[in-house]
Amino acid sequence: MTDPNLTWTYAAIWESIAAAQPDADAFIQGDEHLSWAEFDRQGDALAAYLVEAGLGRHATVAAYMPNRPEYMTTYNAAIKAALTPININYRYTSGELEYLIDNSDAEAVVFDARYAGTIEEVRGSLDRVKCWIAVGADSDCPDWAARWEDAIAKTPDARPFEAPWGRSNDDMLMIYTGGTTGMPKGVMWRLSDLIAKGNYGANPLLGVPPLEKPEDAGPRAAAAVFKSRSLIAPPLMHGTGLLTAMAALVAGGTVLLLPDAKFSAEGLLDMAQQHKATRMTIVGEPFARPILDALEAEPERWDMTGVLLMTSSGAMWTRETKLGLIKHMPNVNLMDAYSSSEALGMGMSVTNAQGETQTARFEIGETCSVFTEDHRRVEPGSGEKGLLAVGGINPIGYYKDEEKTAKTFPVIEGERWCIPGDWAIVHADGSLEILGRGSQCINTGGEKVFPEEVEEALRRHEAVNDVAVTGLPDPRWGERICAVVELRSGAARPAEQELADWVRGQLADYKTPRDFVFVDSVGRAPNGKLDYKAVKQIALDAVGEQAA
């Protein structure tokens, strides 16, 4: 039986695994392999380097790079030394970068050398940073940074490395999330809570029970007949990629990363076949649709029978695409998790060859409820819209933002909940129908319209590859609905009336877009999410005064 009174930290779990299977692959990216022994050794060396540089207990260490083994090694090192790792979006401008490093109080930044120029623009104002470490730098390493190879060169005499202040269940990581409005916020998670949230490494699909103590992870991994190989397609700088990679490592498996950290459906399928991936992590339709298109175009090229699980979180995933993937992956379980960086486990749906679920329909999480804005419970089958709330284990809050913490983590019925702002309807059978994030809700003539439901309807049209829906000002209705549409390659542009009728055939008339803007790309981020501010500006620029 798991003992929650022990000190639960990823470092202890991963050290146990490295000792038990030192020669096994922890990471594979292209032709590069990093063994568990080297993952552990590099983590020890970097942890000692950071402490020697003057970082104290819970000091912040930022990872600023695309997907590569050094990303997770940085996290491993920080966790070993009871420091606090954070993520930096590598797409940020210098101003956004400066804000995040300053807001997080980062004292060390491990960065891809190609971003040195962006750092150079703001480094002078970031006096709190004690050390900069450049990954992938050769002769062009800036004189103000250390090379990664030098930072990990010296292996500590005592291993595994542990800082003088030790480790505790209060050790943290922070996930900086941009959300849809405002500047990024740091979601503070205790490591022990994240491990507990993952049921201490249990895997019900494989009949694997929870760990009783961290030191059991190594013997369990070494003795396992089934060796998991998890292909992580989205960026590690976002919660979906990071947390699934950490869970894969807790299982003692191998993390597969796409070469050059760039997504292509063909490249993903090639790697999955070459390295016998048993699991894939994607972000909804933006990843799943191209994968299905590739499989449909060359059905004999890839053997995907070994893929047992494909997980997604962070973006809608249509029923039609799921059923199409199952034709090519007959043994797969398609697990659609509805979560956010601060609210894990709001809902879940599983689709496989034996059964299916509707788009945006989820089984509500065990610790979840739905409340109205005035904190009344929504009764199943009532048809009333409410806000999803997660109880039980939750983050500490947002770093240095007491106001947002109080608003997002209210106490209702004597229990602390996380309510990130996602609206839903609870059906009579207890299933959830996700409507979308309230901050993007469009109010047209007094009716609330959630962009996600209109986007889903339009994506079902054969000519539509992707779509983003936003509200534009309207003198009569307050707001009118505008769809920014990205067509499939080679598809003829449909008439706007055709698309309007297509939506009207699935949704209420007031949810039908009044305007359509056609673009080459809706501009999704690498994690599959939309920048709705940018979408609105595209729509305003294209529609102009028609909507004013």
C-alpha positions in Angstrom: 0.0 0.0 0.0 1.3 3.4 -0.9 2.6 5.5 2.0 1.8 9.2 1.4 3.9 10.1 4.4 7.1 9.3 2.6 9.1 12.0 0.7 7.7 11.6 -2.8 9.9 13.2 -5.5 10.6 12.4 -9.1 14.3 12.4 -8.4 14.1 9.4 -6.1 11.9 7.5 -8.5 14.2 8.2 -11.5 17.4 7.4 -9.5 15.9 4.0 -8.6 15.2 3.3 -12.2 18.6 4.4 -13.4 20.3 2.1 -10.9 18.1 -0.9 -11.9 18.4 -0.5 -15.7 21.4 1.7 -16.5 21.9 0.7 -20.1 18.2 1.1 -21.2 17.3 4.1 -23.3 15.7 7.0 -21.4 15.4 9.1 -24.5 15.7 8.7 -28.3 15.7 11.6 -30.7 16.7 10.9 -34.2 20.0 9.1 -34.0 20.7 10.3 -30.5 20.2 7.9 -27.6 20.5 8.9 -23.9 20.7 6.0 -21.4 19.1 6.0 -18.0 22.6 5.9 -16.5 23.6 9.0 -18.4 20.3 10.8 -17.7 21.0 10.3 -14.0 24.7 11.2 -14.2 24.0 14.4 -16.2 21.3 15.3 -13.7 23.7 14.9 -10.8 26.4 17.0 -12.5 24.1 19.8 -13.5 22.4 19.8 -10.0 25.9 20.2 -8.4 26.8 23.0 -10.9 23.7 25.0 -10.1 24.1 24.7 -6.3 27.8 25.7 -6.7 26.7 28.7 -8.7 24.8 29.9 -5.7 21.2 28.7 -6.2 19.5 27.9 -2.9 16.5 25.8 -1.9 13.5 26.3 -4.3 15.4 28.7 -6.5 13.9 28.8 -10.0 15.6 27.2 -13.0 14.1 27.9 -16.4 14.2 25.6 -19.4 14.2 27.6 -22.7 14.5 25.2 -25.6 12.5 23.1 -28.0 12.1 19.3 -27.4 15.4 17.6 -26.7 16.8 15.3 -24.0 18.5 18.2 -22.3 15.1 19.7 -21.5 14.1 16.8 -19.2 17.7 16.5 -17.9 17.4 20.2 -16.7 14.2 19.3 -14.9 15.8 16.2 -13.4 18.8 18.3 -12.1 16.5 20.9 -10.6 14.4 18.3 -8.9 17.5 16.5 -7.5 18.7 19.7 -5.9 15.2 20.8 -4.6 15.2 23.7 -7.0 12.0 24.7 -8.9 12.0 24.1 -12.7 9.9 26.2 -15.0 9.1 26.3 -18.7 9.7 29.1 -21.1 7.8 29.3 -24.4 10.5 29.4 -27.1 8.2 31.4 -29.4 8.3 34.4 -27.1 9.5 37.7 -28.2 12.2 39.4 -26.1 9.6 41.4 -24.1 7.6 38.3 -23.2 10.9 36.5 -22.3 12.0 39.4 -20.1 8.6 39.4 -18.3 8.6 35.6 -17.6 12.2 35.4 -16.4 11.6 38.4 -14.1 8.1 37.2 -12.9 9.4 33.8 -12.1 12.5 35.1 -10.2 14.6 32.7 -12.3 18.2 32.4 -11.1 19.4 30.0 -13.8 18.3 29.7 -17.5 19.2 26.7 -19.6 18.6 27.7 -23.2 19.1 26.6 -26.8 22.0 28.5 -28.2 19.9 29.7 -31.2 18.0 31.9 -28.8 21.1 33.8 -27.5 20.2 36.9 -29.6 16.7 37.1 -28.1 18.2 36.9 -24.6 20.9 39.5 -25.4 18.2 42.1 -26.0 17.0 41.8 -22.4 19.7 40.2 -20.4 20.9 43.5 -19.0 17.7 44.0 -17.0 17.7 40.4 -15.5 20.2 40.8 -12.7 18.7 38.0 -10.6 20.0 35.3 -13.1 23.2 33.8 -11.7 24.0 31.6 -14.6 23.1 31.1 -18.2 23.8 27.7 -19.8 23.8 27.3 -23.6 22.7 24.0 -25.1 24.0 23.1 -28.6 26.6 25.8 -28.6 30.0 25.2 -30.3 32.4 28.1 -31.0 29.4 30.5 -31.0 28.7 30.2 -27.3 28.2 33.8 -25.9 30.8 34.9 -23.4 28.2 35.4 -20.8 27.0 31.8 -20.8 28.5 28.4 -20.0 28.4 25.5 -22.5 26.1 22.7 -21.5 29.0 20.2 -22.0 31.0 22.1 -19.4 28.1 22.4 -16.9 27.7 18.6 -16.9 31.3 17.6 -17.2 32.1 17.2 -13.5 30.4 14.2 -11.9 29.9 14.7 -8.1 31.8 12.4 -5.8 28.7 11.5 -3.9 25.9 10.2 -6.0 23.0 10.5 -6.3 23.5 14.3 -5.7 21.5 15.8 -3.0 21.8 19.5 -1.9 22.6 20.3 1.7 19.0 21.2 2.4 17.7 17.9 1.2 14.4 17.1 -0.5 10.9 17.4 0.8 7.2 17.1 -0.1 7.2 20.9 -0.5 9.5 20.8 -3.5 7.8 22.2 -6.6 7.7 22.8 -10.3 5.9 25.6 -12.0 4.0 25.4 -15.3 3.8 28.8 -16.9 0.6 29.0 -18.8 -0.4 31.7 -21.2 -4.1 30.9 -21.2 -6.1 33.1 -23.5 -5.9 36.5 -21.7 -3.3 38.5 -19.9 0.4 37.6 -19.2 1.6 34.1 -18.4 1.0 32.8 -14.9 3.0 30.3 -13.0 1.0 27.4 -11.8 2.7 26.0 -8.6 2.5 22.3 -8.2 4.1 20.3 -5.4 5.9 17.3 -6.9 4.4 15.0 -4.3 0.9 16.2 -5.3 1.7 15.5 -9.0 2.9 12.0 -8.2 -0.2 11.4 -6.1 -2.4 12.8 -8.9 -0.8 10.2 -11.2 -1.8 7.5 -8.6 1.9 6.9 -7.8 2.7 5.4 -11.2 -0.2 3.1 -11.5 -1.3 2.0 -15.0 -4.8 0.4 -15.0 -4.6 -0.5 -18.7 -1.7 -2.8 -17.9 -2.7 -3.8 -14.5 0.2 -2.0 -12.8 -0.5 -1.0 -9.2 0.7 2.2 -7.5 4.2 2.3 -6.1 4.4 1.6 -2.4 7.6 3.8 -2.1 9.8 5.6 -4.6 12.6 3.1 -4.4 10.3 0.4 -5.8 10.3 2.0 -9.2 13.6 0.6 -10.4 13.0 -3.1 -9.6 9.5 -2.8 -11.0 10.8 -1.3 -14.3 13.6 -3.8 -14.7 11.3 -6.7 -14.1 8.5 -5.5 -16.5 7.9 -7.7 -19.5 6.2 -4.8 -21.3 8.5 -1.9 -22.0 6.7 1.3 -22.8 8.0 3.6 -25.5 6.2 7.0 -25.4 6.4 9.3 -28.5 5.8 12.8 -27.2 4.8 15.0 -30.2 3.8 18.3 -28.5 6.4 20.7 -26.9 7.7 19.8 -23.5 7.3 23.5 -22.7 3.6 23.0 -22.3 1.8 20.9 -19.7 0.6 18.1 -22.0 4.1 17.2 -23.3 5.9 17.8 -20.0 3.6 15.8 -17.7 3.2 12.9 -20.1 7.0 12.7 -20.5 7.4 12.7 -16.7 4.8 10.0 -16.4 6.5 7.9 -19.0 9.8 8.2 -17.1 8.1 7.2 -13.8 7.2 4.0 -15.6 10.8 3.4 -16.5 10.0 3.6 -20.2 11.7 5.4 -23.1 10.7 8.9 -24.3 10.8 9.3 -28.0 11.2 12.9 -29.3 10.7 14.0 -32.9 14.0 14.9 -34.8 14.6 18.6 -34.8 11.6 19.0 -32.5 9.4 19.6 -35.6 6.0 17.9 -36.1 5.2 16.2 -39.3 2.7 13.4 -39.6 5.0 11.3 -41.8 8.0 11.9 -39.5 6.0 10.9 -36.4 4.8 7.7 -38.1 8.3 6.9 -39.3 9.7 7.3 -35.8 6.8 5.3 -34.2 7.4 2.4 -36.5 11.3 2.5 -36.3 11.3 2.6 -32.5 8.2 0.5 -31.8 6.2 3.2 -30.0 3.6 1.8 -27.7 2.1 5.2 -26.8 1.8 8.6 -28.6 0.9 11.9 -27.1 -0.7 14.5 -29.3 -2.9 17.6 -28.9 -6.3 17.0 -30.5 -7.3 17.6 -34.1 -4.3 19.7 -35.1 -2.1 16.7 -34.7 -4.6 13.8 -35.2 -6.0 15.0 -38.6 -2.6 15.2 -40.4 -1.7 11.8 -39.0 -5.0 10.3 -40.3 -4.4 12.0 -43.7 -0.9 10.4 -44.0 -2.3 7.0 -43.0 -5.1 7.3 -45.6 -2.7 8.4 -48.3 -0.3 5.5 -47.8 -2.1 2.8 -45.8 0.5 0.2 -46.5 3.5 2.3 -45.5 3.3 2.0 -41.7 2.5 -0.8 -39.3 0.8 0.8 -36.3 -0.5 -2.4 -34.6 1.9 -2.0 -31.7 0.5 1.4 -30.7 -1.8 0.7 -27.7 -2.5 4.2 -26.5 -2.8 7.6 -28.0 -3.5 10.4 -25.5 -4.6 13.9 -26.2 -5.2 17.0 -24.1 -5.6 20.7 -24.8 -7.6 20.8 -28.0 -10.8 19.2 -29.4 -10.5 15.9 -31.2 -13.4 14.9 -33.5 -15.2 11.6 -33.4 -14.7 11.2 -37.2 -10.9 11.5 -36.9 -10.8 9.0 -34.0 -12.8 6.4 -35.9 -10.5 6.9 -38.9 -7.4 6.4 -36.8 -8.8 3.1 -35.3 -9.0 1.7 -38.9 -5.2 1.9 -39.0 -4.4 1.3 -35.4 -6.7 -1.6 -34.5 -5.3 -2.1 -31.0 -5.2 1.5 -29.9 -7.1 3.2 -27.1 -7.7 6.8 -27.9 -7.7 8.7 -24.6 -9.0 12.2 -24.8 -8.3 14.0 -21.5 -9.9 17.3 -20.7 -7.4 19.1 -18.5 -5.4 22.3 -18.1 -2.2 23.1 -16.3 -4.0 24.0 -13.1 -6.9 21.6 -13.4 -5.9 18.0 -14.1 -8.5 15.3 -14.7 -11.6 17.3 -15.4 -13.0 14.7 -17.8 -11.9 11.7 -19.9 -13.2 9.8 -22.9 -11.8 6.6 -24.4 -12.5 5.4 -27.9 -11.4 2.0 -29.3 -12.5 -0.7 -31.7 -15.1 -1.8 -29.1 -16.7 1.5 -28.5 -16.8 5.2 -29.3 -17.8 8.6 -27.8 -19.1 11.8 -29.3 -16.9 14.8 -29.8 -16.7 17.0 -26.7 -18.4 14.3 -24.6 -16.4 13.2 -21.5 -16.9 11.1 -18.4 -16.6 13.5 -15.5 -13.5 13.1 -13.3 -13.8 11.3 -10.0 -13.1 14.5 -8.0 -15.0 16.9 -10.4 -18.2 18.8 -10.1 -20.0 21.5 -12.1 -21.1 24.8 -10.4 -22.9 27.9 -11.5 -21.1 31.2 -11.2 -22.8 31.8 -7.8 -21.4 28.4 -6.7 -24.6 26.3 -6.9 -24.2 22.7 -8.0 -25.5 21.9 -11.5 -27.9 19.0 -11.5 -27.3 16.3 -14.2 -29.9 16.5 -16.9 -31.0 20.0 -16.0 -29.6 21.5 -19.1 -28.1 24.3 -17.0 -24.6 25.5 -18.0 -22.0 25.6 -15.4 -18.3 25.8 -14.7 -16.1 22.7 -14.3 -14.5 22.4 -10.9 -11.8 20.0 -9.7 -11.6 19.0 -6.1 -9.1 16.9 -4.2 -5.4 17.4 -5.1 -4.8 20.8 -6.7 -1.9 23.3 -7.2 -0.9 25.7 -4.5 -2.0 28.5 -6.7 -0.5 31.1 -9.1 3.0 32.4 -8.4 2.9 36.0 -7.0 -0.8 36.4 -7.9 -3.0 36.2 -4.8 -6.0 37.7 -6.5 -6.1 35.2 -9.4 -5.4 32.4 -7.0 -8.4 33.3 -4.8 -10.6 33.6 -7.8 -9.6 30.3 -9.4 -9.3 28.3 -6.2 -12.4 29.1 -4.2 -13.7 27.3 -1.2 -17.2 25.8 -1.9 -19.1 23.6 0.5 -16.1 23.6 2.7 -13.7 22.2 0.1 -11.1 24.0 -2.0 -11.8 23.7 -5.8 -10.0 24.7 -8.9 -12.3 26.5 -11.4 -10.2 27.6 -14.4 -13.2 28.8 -16.4 -14.4 25.9 -18.6 -18.1 25.8 -19.2 -20.0 22.5 -19.5 -23.4 20.8 -19.4 -23.9 17.7 -17.3 -26.2 15.2 -19.0 -28.6 12.9 -17.2 -26.2 10.0 -17.5 -23.5 12.0 -15.8 -21.4 12.7 -18.9 -20.0 16.1 -19.7 -20.5 18.1 -22.8 -17.7 20.7 -22.9 -18.7 24.1 -24.2 -15.4 25.9 -23.9 -13.5 28.6 -22.0 -15.7 31.4 -20.7 -13.1 34.1 -21.6 -13.7 33.4 -25.3 -17.5 33.2 -25.0 -19.3 35.3 -27.7 -22.5 37.2 -26.6 -24.7 37.7 -29.6 -28.1 39.2 -29.0 -28.0 38.0 -25.4 -27.2 34.4 -26.4 -23.9 32.8 -25.3 -21.9 31.0 -28.0 -18.7 29.1 -27.3 -16.2 29.2 -30.2 -15.3 25.6 -29.8 -18.7 24.2 -30.7 -18.9 26.3 -33.9 -15.3 25.3 -34.7 -16.2 21.6 -34.3 -19.1 21.9 -36.6 -17.1 23.6 -39.4 -14.2 21.1 -39.1 -16.6 18.4 -40.2 -16.9 20.0 -43.6 -14.7 18.1 -46.2 -13.0 21.3 -47.4 -12.0 22.6 -43.9 -8.7 21.7 -42.4 -8.8 24.0 -39.4 -10.8 26.9 -38.1 -10.9 29.5 -35.4 -14.1 31.4 -34.4 -14.2 34.8 -32.7 -16.7 37.5 -32.0 -16.7 40.9 -33.8 -18.5 44.1 -32.6 -22.0 44.5 -34.1 -24.2 47.5 -33.6 -27.4 45.5 -33.4 -26.4 42.2 -31.8 -23.5 43.3 -29.6 -21.3 40.7 -31.2 -21.5 38.7 -34.4 -19.7 35.4 -35.1 -16.8 35.3 -37.5 -15.0 32.1 -38.7 -11.4 32.3 -39.7 -11.0 29.2 -42.0 -8.0 27.3 -43.2 -8.8 25.0 -46.1 -7.4 21.6 -46.8 -4.7 21.3 -49.3 -6.1 21.2 -52.8 -9.7 21.8 -51.7 -11.9 24.2 -53.7 -13.0 27.2 -51.7 -16.6 26.7 -50.7 -19.2 29.5 -50.9 -19.7 31.3 -47.6 -23.4 30.4 -47.8 -22.5 26.7 -48.1 -20.5 26.9 -44.9 -23.2 28.9 -43.1 -25.8 26.3 -44.1 -23.4 23.5 -42.9 -23.2 25.0 -39.4 -26.9 25.8 -39.4 -27.6 22.1 -40.1 -25.9 21.1 -36.8 -26.4 24.1 -34.4 -28.9 26.7 -33.5 -29.2 29.5 -36.1 -27.8 32.2 -33.8 -24.5 30.1 -33.6 -24.0 30.4 -37.4 -21.1 32.7 -38.5 -22.1 35.9 -40.3 -18.6 36.4 -41.7 -15.9 34.0 -43.1 -12.3 34.9 -43.5 -10.1 32.5 -45.5 -6.4 32.2 -44.5 -3.4 30.0 -45.3 -3.1 29.0 -41.6 -5.0 29.9 -38.4 -1.7 30.1 -36.7 -1.8 27.4 -34.0 1.1 27.2 -31.6 3.2 24.0 -31.4 1.0 22.8 -28.6 -2.1 23.0 -30.8 -3.7 26.0 -29.1 -5.0 29.1 -30.7 -4.0 32.7 -30.0 -7.5 34.2 -29.9 -6.2 37.7 -29.7 -4.4 37.2 -33.0 -7.4 35.5 -34.5 -9.6 38.4 -33.6 -7.2 40.9 -35.2 -7.1 38.8 -38.4 -10.9 38.9 -38.5 -11.0 42.7 -37.8 -8.4 43.4 -40.4 -10.3 41.3 -43.0 -13.9 42.2 -42.2 -13.1 45.9 -41.3 -16.0 48.3 -40.7 -18.6 45.8 -41.8 -18.7 44.5 -38.2 -18.5 47.9 -36.5 
